Amino acid sequence: MDQPASAQSALRLASITDLSGIAGCWYDGFFDDEVIGEIMHPNRKEHPKDVYWFLLRGIRERFWDWRHQFVVVTVYEGGKERIVGAADWRRLGDAGQQRELAWGDPRNLIAPTLSLYHSLSLLIFPNRAADPSRSSFLSAAVDDSKKYWTGEHAECWDLHVCGVHPDYQGKGIGKMLVMWGIERADEEGVSASVLCGEKNRGFYAKGGLTEEVGKPGSGEGGGIVLFRNPMGSKTA
């Protein structure tokens, strides 16, 4: 994959205090991305901060979805910790369901409360950077790909989002984030997967994600779903 990361970089699980840092890292990394930038936010140059708030809303809601696990890579600059890469892995299947809290746990109210708050705030402060007809492009692609996580791939660690700050790309940060989920998948004897664009196929192939099972959506921005079988198993 990319070059080995600096010894000063460290990977850890994300905490609630990291959410704005993750959003800032992804803002820089995805601002001119084909999907989040060009397709979903064509007016981003005029309203750049609206892209940041879009990313932060999604991060907040998924952080309180117990199937999701955020991991970050940090460095120290000027004596302060800085997030330079982050990934959102989600556990699909029965084991993912087991990560959820008991029905009566009050923490289950956090995600829907945040979703309602975000919906109301968007009525007052709409996402001016977005094309309304394409604002749900990414979530629609994810929903369209659900049919691929069945059978031998029903139990899976899926790389939902992975982004590295442009200043730190090519330094092994992406590899650290990808390998975190692959190692969890191998430990549990399940698949790993990613929905990505064609241009990132080579990067993920270096991490063993080579089995193409489908192309959700079509036309502009269409992606591919790649899988990696657990270590020691045979590829279908």
C-alpha positions in Angstrom: 0.0 0.0 0.0 1.5 3.5 0.7 4.8 4.1 2.4 5.3 3.2 6.1 3.9 5.7 8.5 6.1 7.8 10.7 7.0 6.4 14.1 5.3 9.4 15.6 1.9 8.5 14.2 -0.4 6.3 16.4 -3.7 4.5 15.8 -6.4 4.4 18.5 -10.1 4.1 18.9 -11.9 7.4 18.6 -13.6 9.1 21.5 -16.5 11.6 21.6 -14.0 14.5 21.8 -12.5 13.4 18.4 -15.6 14.0 16.3 -14.9 17.5 15.2 -11.3 16.5 14.5 -12.5 13.6 12.3 -14.8 16.0 10.4 -12.0 18.4 9.9 -9.7 15.7 8.6 -12.3 14.4 6.2 -13.3 17.9 5.1 -9.7 18.4 3.8 -9.5 14.9 2.4 -12.9 14.8 0.7 -13.4 18.4 -0.4 -12.6 17.7 -4.0 -13.5 14.0 -3.9 -15.5 12.8 -6.9 -18.5 11.8 -4.8 -18.6 13.9 -1.7 -17.1 16.9 -3.4 -18.0 17.1 -7.1 -21.3 15.1 -7.2 -22.9 15.9 -3.8 -21.5 19.4 -3.2 -21.0 21.2 -6.5 -21.4 24.6 -4.7 -18.7 23.8 -2.1 -16.4 26.6 -3.3 -19.0 29.2 -2.4 -20.1 27.6 0.8 -17.1 25.5 2.0 -18.1 25.2 5.7 -21.4 23.5 4.8 -19.4 20.5 3.6 -17.8 20.3 7.1 -21.1 20.4 8.8 -22.5 17.8 6.5 -19.6 15.4 7.4 -19.9 16.2 11.2 -23.7 15.4 11.2 -23.1 12.0 9.8 -20.1 11.3 12.1 -22.2 12.3 15.2 -25.1 10.0 14.3 -22.9 7.0 13.4 -20.7 7.4 16.4 -23.8 6.5 18.5 -24.7 3.6 16.3 -23.1 0.7 18.2 -22.4 -1.3 15.0 -19.9 1.4 14.0 -16.4 1.8 15.3 -14.4 4.9 14.5 -10.6 4.7 14.6 -8.1 7.5 14.2 -4.5 8.0 13.4 -2.9 11.0 15.2 0.4 12.8 15.2 1.8 15.4 17.6 2.4 18.9 16.2 3.5 21.7 18.5 2.8 19.5 21.5 -0.8 19.0 20.5 -2.4 15.8 19.1 -3.8 16.1 15.6 -6.0 13.7 13.7 -4.6 13.0 10.3 -6.6 10.0 9.3 -9.8 8.4 10.4 -11.9 5.4 9.4 -15.5 4.3 10.2 -15.7 0.5 10.3 -19.1 -1.1 10.8 -19.8 -4.7 11.9 -22.5 -6.3 9.9 -24.4 -9.5 10.6 -25.4 -11.2 13.9 -22.2 -10.1 15.7 -23.0 -6.5 14.7 -26.4 -6.9 16.3 -24.8 -8.2 19.4 -22.9 -4.9 19.7 -26.1 -3.0 20.1 -27.3 -1.9 23.6 -30.2 -3.4 25.5 -33.6 -2.1 24.5 -34.0 0.0 27.6 -30.6 1.6 27.7 -31.1 5.4 27.6 -28.1 5.8 25.3 -30.2 4.4 22.5 -32.0 7.8 22.4 -28.9 9.7 21.5 -28.7 8.8 17.7 -32.4 9.5 16.9 -32.3 12.7 19.0 -29.3 13.9 17.0 -31.0 12.9 13.8 -34.1 14.9 14.7 -31.9 17.9 15.8 -30.0 17.8 12.5 -33.2 17.6 10.4 -34.7 20.6 12.2 -31.4 22.6 11.9 -31.3 22.0 8.2 -34.7 23.6 7.8 -33.1 26.8 9.2 -29.6 26.4 7.9 -29.8 24.3 4.7 -26.7 22.8 3.1 -26.0 25.4 0.5 -23.0 23.6 -0.9 -25.1 20.6 -1.9 -27.1 19.7 -5.0 -30.5 18.7 -3.4 -31.1 16.1 -6.1 -27.8 14.4 -5.2 -27.5 15.0 -1.5 -28.4 11.4 -0.7 -26.2 9.9 -3.4 -23.8 8.2 -1.0 -26.4 6.8 1.4 -28.4 5.5 -1.7 -25.3 3.7 -2.9 -24.8 2.1 0.5 -28.5 1.0 0.6 -28.2 -0.4 -2.9 -25.2 -2.5 -2.0 -26.9 -4.2 1.0 -27.8 -7.2 -1.2 -24.1 -8.1 -1.4 -23.6 -8.7 2.4 -25.4 -12.1 2.3 -24.4 -15.7 2.4 -20.7 -16.2 3.2 -20.4 -12.4 3.5 -23.3 -11.9 5.9 -20.8 -11.6 8.8 -18.4 -8.9 7.8 -16.4 -5.9 8.9 -17.2 -3.2 6.3 -15.1 -0.1 5.8 -17.8 2.5 5.6 -15.6 5.6 5.3 -11.9 6.1 5.3 -10.1 9.4 4.8 -6.6 10.8 5.2 -5.6 14.4 5.3 -3.9 15.4 2.0 -0.7 16.4 3.8 -0.3 12.9 5.2 -1.3 10.8 2.2 1.3 8.3 1.0 2.8 7.9 4.5 1.1 4.7 5.5 -1.8 6.3 7.4 -4.4 4.8 5.1 -2.8 1.3 5.5 -3.0 1.6 9.3 -6.7 2.4 9.1 -7.5 -0.4 6.6 -5.5 -3.0 8.5 -7.4 -2.3 11.7 -10.6 -3.7 10.3 -8.9 -6.5 8.4 -7.3 -7.7 11.5 -10.6 -7.7 13.4 -12.2 -9.6 10.5 -9.4 -12.2 10.5 -9.6 -12.6 14.3 -13.3 -13.3 14.0 -13.0 -15.4 10.9 -15.3 -13.2 8.8 -15.1 -11.2 5.6 -13.9 -7.6 5.2 -15.4 -5.3 2.6 -15.4 -1.8 1.1 -17.6 0.2 -1.3 -15.2 2.4 -3.3 -14.6 4.2 -6.5 -12.7 2.6 -9.4 -9.7 4.8 -8.8 -9.2 3.4 -5.3 -9.4 -0.3 -6.3 -5.6 -0.6 -6.4 -5.1 0.8 -3.0 -7.6 -1.6 -1.4 -6.3 -4.5 -3.4 -3.0 -4.1 -1.6 -4.9 -4.8 1.6 -6.4 -8.0 0.2 -9.8 -6.5 -0.8 -9.9 -7.9 -4.3 -13.1 -10.0 -4.7 -15.5 -7.8 -6.7 -19.1 -8.8 -6.1 -21.0 -6.0 -7.7 -21.4 -2.4 -8.8 -24.2 -0.7 -6.9 -25.8 2.2 -8.8 -24.8 3.1 -12.3 -23.5 6.1 -14.3 -21.7 9.0 -12.7 -19.9 8.1 -9.5 -20.9 4.4 -9.5 -18.9 2.3 -7.1 -17.7 -1.2 -6.7 -18.0 -3.5 -3.7 -14.8 -5.4 -2.9 -14.5 -8.2 -0.4 -11.6 -10.0 1.4 -12.3 -13.5 2.7 -10.8 -14.3 6.2 -7.2 -15.5 6.2 -7.0 -19.1 5.4 -10.3 -19.4 3.6 -10.7 -19.9 -0.2 -12.0 -17.2 -2.4 -15.4 -18.1 -4.0 
